[in-house]
């Protein structure tokens, strides 16, 4: 499946990517006026930084988090933590516009009981990419992933249950939301290098909000 099959999708439309995976085109646009100032407040409280992989390599994607738990990567591995390791302070509270958008998108995709407690915020500069991976650090894999795309457009790779499976290339624009869970929860996914450009509201960057249910707290948090 190529990006051509996604051409001409109208804002507000839905496209099924898997049995329990959906592209909600333009779903976040109506919330943008409240969402963007809330996002700015989070980034001011917990600035972006380039974490390192367990192997010691700096990640090209800059990250921060908000919510009860935040996603952390370092030589100790991938995990959720109650505190921002850079400051030692609690992660910023998840703003209501962000939480409400995530629950509404999940419900629209068939997951009405989703209540996120963690939001990983990724910043992509032009040329930045994210290799194929699975989101499997959460203790309850019955909860979906809600991914909100803001700023520059990107090509989302949505693969299968094995890294070697062929991935569908899904063009994402500002305001698009992808939700996957259930039988599709552990699909490999990634992002191709972001093309140069300038978004009228966010400038030369793409911001991705990935909402998860990371609790209850257990051995994977610190």
DOVOZA-351041 format. One record per residue (C-alpha): residue number from 1; residue in three letters; chain; x, y, z. Coordinates in steps of 0.05 Angstrom, whole numbers. Each point is the difference from the previous one (the first is absolute). Layout:
<recs>
{i:NUM aa:ALA ch:A xx:X yy:Y zz:Z};
...
</recs>
This chain:
<recs>
{i:1 aa:UNK ch:A xx:0 yy:0 zz:0};
{i:2 aa:UNK ch:A xx:29 yy:68 zz:-19};
{i:3 aa:UNK ch:A xx:-13 yy:71 zz:21};
{i:4 aa:UNK ch:A xx:-40 yy:11 zz:-64};
{i:5 aa:UNK ch:A xx:-57 yy:-39 zz:30};
{i:6 aa:UNK ch:A xx:-6 yy:52 zz:55};
{i:7 aa:UNK ch:A xx:-4 yy:60 zz:-48};
{i:8 aa:UNK ch:A xx:-62 yy:43 zz:5};
{i:9 aa:UNK ch:A xx:-22 yy:-22 zz:68};
{i:10 aa:UNK ch:A xx:-46 yy:54 zz:28};
{i:11 aa:UNK ch:A xx:10 yy:28 zz:70};
{i:12 aa:UNK ch:A xx:-46 yy:-36 zz:48};
{i:13 aa:UNK ch:A xx:3 yy:-65 zz:-39};
{i:14 aa:UNK ch:A xx:24 yy:-67 zz:28};
{i:15 aa:UNK ch:A xx:44 yy:-51 zz:-35};
{i:16 aa:UNK ch:A xx:8 yy:-70 zz:27};
{i:17 aa:UNK ch:A xx:73 yy:-22 zz:3};
{i:18 aa:UNK ch:A xx:-12 yy:-67 zz:34};
{i:19 aa:UNK ch:A xx:-54 yy:-39 zz:37};
{i:20 aa:UNK ch:A xx:7 yy:47 zz:59};
{i:21 aa:UNK ch:A xx:41 yy:57 zz:-28};
{i:22 aa:UNK ch:A xx:-25 yy:66 zz:-29};
{i:23 aa:UNK ch:A xx:24 yy:64 zz:-32};
{i:24 aa:UNK ch:A xx:-45 yy:57 zz:24};
{i:25 aa:UNK ch:A xx:15 yy:54 zz:-51};
{i:26 aa:UNK ch:A xx:0 yy:70 zz:29};
{i:27 aa:UNK ch:A xx:-30 yy:-24 zz:66};
{i:28 aa:UNK ch:A xx:43 yy:46 zz:43};
{i:29 aa:UNK ch:A xx:-12 yy:64 zz:-41};
{i:30 aa:UNK ch:A xx:-62 yy:21 zz:39};
{i:31 aa:UNK ch:A xx:40 yy:-4 zz:65};
{i:32 aa:UNK ch:A xx:62 yy:37 zz:-26};
{i:33 aa:UNK ch:A xx:-16 yy:67 zz:30};
{i:34 aa:UNK ch:A xx:2 yy:-30 zz:70};
{i:35 aa:UNK ch:A xx:50 yy:-55 zz:-15};
{i:36 aa:UNK ch:A xx:59 yy:41 zz:-24};
{i:37 aa:UNK ch:A xx:4 yy:48 zz:60};
{i:38 aa:UNK ch:A xx:-6 yy:-59 zz:47};
{i:39 aa:UNK ch:A xx:56 yy:-35 zz:-37};
{i:40 aa:UNK ch:A xx:43 yy:62 zz:5};
{i:41 aa:UNK ch:A xx:-9 yy:1 zz:76};
{i:42 aa:UNK ch:A xx:21 yy:-72 zz:6};
{i:43 aa:UNK ch:A xx:63 yy:11 zz:-41};
{i:44 aa:UNK ch:A xx:19 yy:61 zz:41};
{i:45 aa:UNK ch:A xx:-7 yy:-41 zz:64};
{i:46 aa:UNK ch:A xx:37 yy:-61 zz:-27};
{i:47 aa:UNK ch:A xx:44 yy:21 zz:-60};
{i:48 aa:UNK ch:A xx:16 yy:-47 zz:-57};
{i:49 aa:UNK ch:A xx:65 yy:-39 zz:3};
{i:50 aa:UNK ch:A xx:33 yy:-57 zz:-38};
{i:51 aa:UNK ch:A xx:-1 yy:-62 zz:43};
{i:52 aa:UNK ch:A xx:48 yy:-57 zz:-14};
{i:53 aa:UNK ch:A xx:-16 yy:-72 zz:-18};
{i:54 aa:UNK ch:A xx:20 yy:-57 zz:46};
{i:55 aa:UNK ch:A xx:61 yy:-8 zz:-46};
{i:56 aa:UNK ch:A xx:22 yy:71 zz:15};
{i:57 aa:UNK ch:A xx:-18 yy:34 zz:-66};
{i:58 aa:UNK ch:A xx:-36 yy:67 zz:1};
{i:59 aa:UNK ch:A xx:-70 yy:-3 zz:-30};
{i:60 aa:UNK ch:A xx:-11 yy:47 zz:-59};
{i:61 aa:UNK ch:A xx:-71 yy:13 zz:24};
{i:62 aa:UNK ch:A xx:-4 yy:49 zz:58};
{i:63 aa:UNK ch:A xx:-50 yy:-20 zz:54};
{i:64 aa:UNK ch:A xx:-37 yy:22 zz:62};
{i:65 aa:UNK ch:A xx:-62 yy:-25 zz:36};
{i:66 aa:UNK ch:A xx:-60 yy:20 zz:41};
{i:67 aa:UNK ch:A xx:-48 yy:-39 zz:45};
{i:68 aa:UNK ch:A xx:8 yy:-43 zz:61};
{i:69 aa:UNK ch:A xx:56 yy:-38 zz:-34};
{i:70 aa:UNK ch:A xx:50 yy:19 zz:-54};
{i:71 aa:UNK ch:A xx:38 yy:-44 zz:-49};
{i:72 aa:UNK ch:A xx:75 yy:-4 zz:12};
{i:73 aa:UNK ch:A xx:57 yy:-30 zz:-40};
{i:74 aa:UNK ch:A xx:71 yy:-6 zz:25};
{i:75 aa:UNK ch:A xx:54 yy:-53 zz:12};
{i:76 aa:UNK ch:A xx:-48 yy:-31 zz:51};
{i:77 aa:UNK ch:A xx:-49 yy:-17 zz:-56};
{i:78 aa:UNK ch:A xx:-69 yy:25 zz:-21};
{i:79 aa:UNK ch:A xx:-49 yy:12 zz:57};
{i:80 aa:UNK ch:A xx:-51 yy:47 zz:30};
{i:81 aa:UNK ch:A xx:20 yy:46 zz:57};
{i:82 aa:UNK ch:A xx:-39 yy:45 zz:48};
{i:83 aa:UNK ch:A xx:53 yy:54 zz:-5};
{i:84 aa:UNK ch:A xx:37 yy:36 zz:-55};
{i:85 aa:UNK ch:A xx:72 yy:-25 zz:8};
{i:86 aa:UNK ch:A xx:28 yy:66 zz:-26};
{i:87 aa:UNK ch:A xx:-32 yy:41 zz:56};
{i:88 aa:UNK ch:A xx:-20 yy:-50 zz:53};
{i:89 aa:UNK ch:A xx:-70 yy:30 zz:0};
{i:90 aa:UNK ch:A xx:-66 yy:-32 zz:-15};
{i:91 aa:UNK ch:A xx:-20 yy:2 zz:-73};
{i:92 aa:UNK ch:A xx:-49 yy:56 zz:-16};
{i:93 aa:UNK ch:A xx:-73 yy:-17 zz:10};
{i:94 aa:UNK ch:A xx:-34 yy:-20 zz:-65};
{i:95 aa:UNK ch:A xx:-41 yy:60 zz:-22};
{i:96 aa:UNK ch:A xx:-75 yy:-11 zz:-7};
{i:97 aa:UNK ch:A xx:-2 yy:17 zz:-75};
{i:98 aa:UNK ch:A xx:52 yy:-54 zz:-13};
{i:99 aa:UNK ch:A xx:-34 yy:-52 zz:43};
{i:100 aa:UNK ch:A xx:-69 yy:15 zz:-28};
{i:101 aa:UNK ch:A xx:26 yy:-5 zz:-72};
{i:102 aa:UNK ch:A xx:32 yy:-68 zz:14};
{i:103 aa:UNK ch:A xx:-63 yy:-29 zz:32};
{i:104 aa:UNK ch:A xx:-44 yy:27 zz:-55};
{i:105 aa:UNK ch:A xx:45 yy:-28 zz:-55};
{i:106 aa:UNK ch:A xx:4 yy:-68 zz:34};
{i:107 aa:UNK ch:A xx:-76 yy:-3 zz:6};
{i:108 aa:UNK ch:A xx:-8 yy:18 zz:-73};
{i:109 aa:UNK ch:A xx:45 yy:-59 zz:-17};
{i:110 aa:UNK ch:A xx:-38 yy:-49 zz:43};
{i:111 aa:UNK ch:A xx:36 yy:6 zz:67};
{i:112 aa:UNK ch:A xx:-50 yy:38 zz:45};
{i:113 aa:UNK ch:A xx:34 yy:-18 zz:66};
{i:114 aa:UNK ch:A xx:69 yy:29 zz:-15};
{i:115 aa:UNK ch:A xx:26 yy:47 zz:54};
{i:116 aa:UNK ch:A xx:72 yy:20 zz:-14};
{i:117 aa:UNK ch:A xx:48 yy:13 zz:57};
{i:118 aa:UNK ch:A xx:62 yy:13 zz:-43};
{i:119 aa:UNK ch:A xx:14 yy:41 zz:-62};
{i:120 aa:UNK ch:A xx:67 yy:-7 zz:-35};
{i:121 aa:UNK ch:A xx:15 yy:63 zz:-41};
{i:122 aa:UNK ch:A xx:49 yy:-8 zz:-58};
{i:123 aa:UNK ch:A xx:31 yy:57 zz:-40};
{i:124 aa:UNK ch:A xx:23 yy:-15 zz:-70};
{i:125 aa:UNK ch:A xx:44 yy:50 zz:-37};
{i:126 aa:UNK ch:A xx:7 yy:-7 zz:-76};
{i:127 aa:UNK ch:A xx:39 yy:-63 zz:-15};
{i:128 aa:UNK ch:A xx:-19 yy:-33 zz:66};
{i:129 aa:UNK ch:A xx:-29 yy:-70 zz:-3};
{i:130 aa:UNK ch:A xx:-23 yy:-55 zz:47};
{i:131 aa:UNK ch:A xx:17 yy:-72 zz:-16};
{i:132 aa:UNK ch:A xx:-51 yy:-56 zz:3};
{i:133 aa:UNK ch:A xx:-16 yy:-21 zz:71};
{i:134 aa:UNK ch:A xx:-55 yy:-26 zz:44};
{i:135 aa:UNK ch:A xx:-32 yy:37 zz:59};
{i:136 aa:UNK ch:A xx:5 yy:-55 zz:52};
{i:137 aa:UNK ch:A xx:25 yy:35 zz:63};
{i:138 aa:UNK ch:A xx:-71 yy:8 zz:28};
{i:139 aa:UNK ch:A xx:-25 yy:-51 zz:51};
{i:140 aa:UNK ch:A xx:-70 yy:-5 zz:-30};
{i:141 aa:UNK ch:A xx:6 yy:-14 zz:-75};
{i:142 aa:UNK ch:A xx:-76 yy:-2 zz:-4};
{i:143 aa:UNK ch:A xx:1 yy:76 zz:-1};
{i:144 aa:UNK ch:A xx:8 yy:35 zz:-67};
{i:145 aa:UNK ch:A xx:51 yy:50 zz:-25};
{i:146 aa:UNK ch:A xx:-25 yy:69 zz:-22};
{i:147 aa:UNK ch:A xx:49 yy:38 zz:-44};
{i:148 aa:UNK ch:A xx:-13 yy:74 zz:-18};
{i:149 aa:UNK ch:A xx:40 yy:33 zz:-56};
{i:150 aa:UNK ch:A xx:14 yy:75 zz:3};
{i:151 aa:UNK ch:A xx:42 yy:46 zz:-43};
{i:152 aa:UNK ch:A xx:37 yy:-24 zz:-61};
{i:153 aa:UNK ch:A xx:-28 yy:-58 zz:-39};
{i:154 aa:UNK ch:A xx:31 yy:-69 zz:7};
{i:155 aa:UNK ch:A xx:-5 yy:-70 zz:-27};
{i:156 aa:UNK ch:A xx:-21 yy:-50 zz:53};
{i:157 aa:UNK ch:A xx:22 yy:-73 zz:-10};
{i:158 aa:UNK ch:A xx:-51 yy:-50 zz:26};
{i:159 aa:UNK ch:A xx:27 yy:-70 zz:-5};
{i:160 aa:UNK ch:A xx:-17 yy:-70 zz:25};
{i:161 aa:UNK ch:A xx:16 yy:-42 zz:60};
{i:162 aa:UNK ch:A xx:71 yy:-13 zz:-24};
{i:163 aa:UNK ch:A xx:52 yy:54 zz:-17};
{i:164 aa:UNK ch:A xx:9 yy:-32 zz:-68};
{i:165 aa:UNK ch:A xx:-73 yy:6 zz:-19};
{i:166 aa:UNK ch:A xx:-16 yy:50 zz:-54};
{i:167 aa:UNK ch:A xx:-22 yy:67 zz:28};
{i:168 aa:UNK ch:A xx:-55 yy:44 zz:-28};
{i:169 aa:UNK ch:A xx:21 yy:72 zz:-13};
{i:170 aa:UNK ch:A xx:-52 yy:46 zz:30};
{i:171 aa:UNK ch:A xx:6 yy:76 zz:-15};
{i:172 aa:UNK ch:A xx:-16 yy:41 zz:63};
{i:173 aa:UNK ch:A xx:-18 yy:73 zz:1};
{i:174 aa:UNK ch:A xx:-8 yy:50 zz:57};
{i:175 aa:UNK ch:A xx:-60 yy:-22 zz:41};
{i:176 aa:UNK ch:A xx:-1 yy:-73 zz:-21};
{i:177 aa:UNK ch:A xx:-8 yy:-53 zz:53};
{i:178 aa:UNK ch:A xx:18 yy:-74 zz:-5};
{i:179 aa:UNK ch:A xx:-30 yy:-49 zz:51};
{i:180 aa:UNK ch:A xx:19 yy:-73 zz:5};
{i:181 aa:UNK ch:A xx:-14 yy:-54 zz:52};
{i:182 aa:UNK ch:A xx:-30 yy:-69 zz:9};
{i:183 aa:UNK ch:A xx:27 yy:-49 zz:-51};
{i:184 aa:UNK ch:A xx:41 yy:57 zz:-31};
{i:185 aa:UNK ch:A xx:31 yy:24 zz:65};
{i:186 aa:UNK ch:A xx:69 yy:-29 zz:-11};
{i:187 aa:UNK ch:A xx:9 yy:18 zz:-73};
{i:188 aa:UNK ch:A xx:68 yy:28 zz:-18};
{i:189 aa:UNK ch:A xx:-3 yy:73 zz:-20};
{i:190 aa:UNK ch:A xx:47 yy:58 zz:-14};
{i:191 aa:UNK ch:A xx:9 yy:66 zz:-37};
{i:192 aa:UNK ch:A xx:39 yy:14 zz:-64};
{i:193 aa:UNK ch:A xx:47 yy:60 zz:1};
{i:194 aa:UNK ch:A xx:-40 yy:64 zz:5};
{i:195 aa:UNK ch:A xx:6 yy:44 zz:-62};
{i:196 aa:UNK ch:A xx:24 yy:73 zz:6};
{i:197 aa:UNK ch:A xx:-55 yy:51 zz:8};
{i:198 aa:UNK ch:A xx:-30 yy:52 zz:45};
{i:199 aa:UNK ch:A xx:-68 yy:-8 zz:33};
{i:200 aa:UNK ch:A xx:-38 yy:65 zz:11};
{i:201 aa:UNK ch:A xx:-13 yy:-14 zz:73};
{i:202 aa:UNK ch:A xx:58 yy:-45 zz:22};
{i:203 aa:UNK ch:A xx:56 yy:20 zz:-47};
{i:204 aa:UNK ch:A xx:53 yy:-49 zz:-26};
{i:205 aa:UNK ch:A xx:-20 yy:-59 zz:43};
{i:206 aa:UNK ch:A xx:-50 yy:-56 zz:9};
{i:207 aa:UNK ch:A xx:-27 yy:-14 zz:69};
{i:208 aa:UNK ch:A xx:-31 yy:-68 zz:16};
{i:209 aa:UNK ch:A xx:-41 yy:-13 zz:62};
{i:210 aa:UNK ch:A xx:-5 yy:-74 zz:18};
{i:211 aa:UNK ch:A xx:-50 yy:-15 zz:54};
{i:212 aa:UNK ch:A xx:4 yy:-65 zz:40};
{i:213 aa:UNK ch:A xx:-25 yy:-34 zz:62};
{i:214 aa:UNK ch:A xx:65 yy:-13 zz:37};
{i:215 aa:UNK ch:A xx:-26 yy:-15 zz:70};
{i:216 aa:UNK ch:A xx:-14 yy:-29 zz:49};
{i:217 aa:UNK ch:A xx:69 yy:13 zz:28};
{i:218 aa:UNK ch:A xx:43 yy:-61 zz:5};
{i:219 aa:UNK ch:A xx:70 yy:-25 zz:-12};
{i:220 aa:UNK ch:A xx:7 yy:39 zz:-65};
{i:221 aa:UNK ch:A xx:-5 yy:68 zz:34};
{i:222 aa:UNK ch:A xx:47 yy:39 zz:44};
</recs>
